Amino acid sequence: MYECPQVFCFDHKYLLLLQFRANTIGDIRGDGEVDCWVLPRINPNGTPFRYALYRLLVQGWRRFQGLNRYNTTMGRVAAESVSLFSGTPYWRANNGLTDRPYNYSRVVDSDTGAFYWVDENGNAVQDVTGKVLWDMAAMW
């Protein structure tokens, strides 16, 4: 995940933020997508520096969470790949890759900072022993 760079520079006039949207290391070297923000220091009614840096920090945190994820299996199948950009796991499905196997999605537990899986009704998915299916270890 940390092989996918985020860059910020400030020259006292502008704040430049770059965020590579790479899913693989090869995407960084090629013509992959890059989010680019150029924010002037004097910017009435514009995006505040604080918010822009917050968004960059949140995305970095998602990458960090991705580094600490389990290789959770769904229906005895593990994720095929994990996005370098976001830490999101992807499973092979009939029509390509999906980040929502069996219509499950990941949510963050505010008590632990860890992702766990929920069904389409928001109920925690349980493993065969009846325990909540966590996607990663607790962060705090």
Phi and psi in degrees as a GROMACS rama.xvg file:
@    title "Ramachandran Plot"
@    xaxis  label "Phi"
@    yaxis  label "Psi"
@TYPE xy
-78.7229  0.563676  TYR-2
-80.3836  -4.39987  GLU-3
-105.762  102.236  CYS-4
-72.5247  150.984  PRO-5
-123.313  137.912  GLN-6
-132.457  139.407  VAL-7
-140.641  140.434  PHE-8
-136.9  145.354  CYS-9
-138.247  126.317  PHE-10
-112.952  23.5795  ASP-11
72.6123  0.332799  HIS-12
-123.249  -40.742  LYS-13
-133.166  148.173  TYR-14
-107.952  121.771  LEU-15
-106.029  125.728  LEU-16
-121.637  129.059  LEU-17
-124.483  134.937  LEU-18
-136.092  112.777  GLN-19
-75.8808  133.773  PHE-20
-100.806  44.5216  ARG-21
-79.579  137.097  ALA-22
-95.6811  -22.4291  ASN-23
-137.218  163.93  THR-24
-61.6571  -35.9747  ILE-25
-60.3948  -31.6514  GLY-26
-64.8097  -28.8038  ASP-27
-69.533  -40.3601  ILE-28
-75.4067  -23.1031  ARG-29
-93.3256  -145.608  GLY-30
-100.044  43.5448  ASP-31
-68.9509  165.798  GLY-32
-73.7889  144.611  GLU-33
-135.509  126.55  VAL-34
-80.5543  134.46  ASP-35
-134.832  126.049  CYS-36
-122.897  134.673  TRP-37
-122.681  111.783  VAL-38
-114.622  119.887  LEU-39
-70.9171  146.469  PRO-40
-60.8292  -44.4981  ARG-41
-93.3794  108.191  ILE-42
-146.952  65.6929  ASN-43
-58.9951  134.103  PRO-44
63.9825  12.4657  ASN-45
-99.7439  -173.974  GLY-46
-70.7212  123.181  THR-47
-69.4616  148.31  PRO-48
-52.9748  -42.2797  PHE-49
-56.3068  -44.8949  ARG-50
-68.1732  -42.298  TYR-51
-61.911  -44.4111  ALA-52
-67.9136  -34.8887  LEU-53
-60.2709  -46.9906  TYR-54
-62.3217  -40.1036  ARG-55
-64.5379  -41.5807  LEU-56
-63.8306  -43.881  LEU-57
-60.3273  -43.7658  VAL-58
-64.9619  -38.8193  GLN-59
-62.7286  -37.7583  GLY-60
-64.4492  -40.8429  TRP-61
-60.6784  -39.762  ARG-62
-63.8658  -42.8971  ARG-63
-61.1816  -42.9684  PHE-64
-60.7466  -38.3885  GLN-65
-61.7714  -32.6627  GLY-66
-67.3541  -25.0059  LEU-67
-104.353  15.4518  ASN-68
-81.7261  152.127  ARG-69
-79.8275  160.863  TYR-70
-90.3579  69.5203  ASN-71
-61.4645  135.79  THR-72
-101.585  143.087  THR-73
-122.997  116.95  MET-74
59.7801  39.2769  GLY-75
66.6857  16.1323  ARG-76
-120.193  128.489  VAL-77
-86.296  161.812  ALA-78
-58.0153  139.396  ALA-79
-79.7636  -34.2814  GLU-80
-153.146  165.611  SER-81
-132.947  130.614  VAL-82
-67.9686  127.305  SER-83
-63.7521  -34.0546  LEU-84
-65.3499  -44.5349  PHE-85
-122.735  -11.8106  SER-86
79.6607  8.05751  GLY-87
-77.1627  128.297  THR-88
-80.7472  150.073  PRO-89
-129.052  137.165  TYR-90
-111.148  150.911  TRP-91
-74.6023  129.713  ARG-92
-127.247  175.992  ALA-93
-56.6675  -35.2782  ASN-94
-110.665  29.9357  ASN-95
119.238  -148.161  GLY-96
-96.1687  147.668  LEU-97
-137.49  148.385  THR-98
-100.88  7.51605  ASP-99
-129.9  68.943  ARG-100
-63.4327  136.709  PRO-101
56.075  27.4751  TYR-102
63.9288  18.5326  ASN-103
-81.8974  156.089  TYR-104
-139.182  163.538  SER-105
-98.2178  140.215  ARG-106
-131.243  156.575  VAL-107
-94.6378  131.615  VAL-108
-84.3674  118.834  ASP-109
-67.4709  -23.2916  SER-110
-75.9991  -26.3822  ASP-111
-120.657  -17.5727  THR-112
76.0951  8.71733  GLY-113
-101.97  150.838  ALA-114
-81.1566  142.72  PHE-115
-136.237  166.52  TYR-116
-97.3915  140.23  TRP-117
-128.615  154.501  VAL-118
-84.0803  -176.214  ASP-119
-65.8597  -14.8091  GLU-120
-96.1185  1.62853  ASN-121
86.4286  7.26127  GLY-122
-84.0189  138.877  ASN-123
-61.4337  132.173  ALA-124
-77.2982  138.891  VAL-125
-114.543  149.585  GLN-126
-81.2833  -175.31  ASP-127
-65.7001  -18.0475  VAL-128
-93.5253  0.0420897  THR-129
88.9208  7.50029  GLY-130
-90.7054  150.174  LYS-131
-57.7262  137.978  VAL-132
-86.666  97.54  LEU-133
-83.1765  147.163  TRP-134
-98.4558  -9.08733  ASP-135
-163.382  168.661  MET-136
-77.9877  162.25  ALA-137
-61.0456  140.962  ALA-138
-90.0079  -24.9798  MET-139
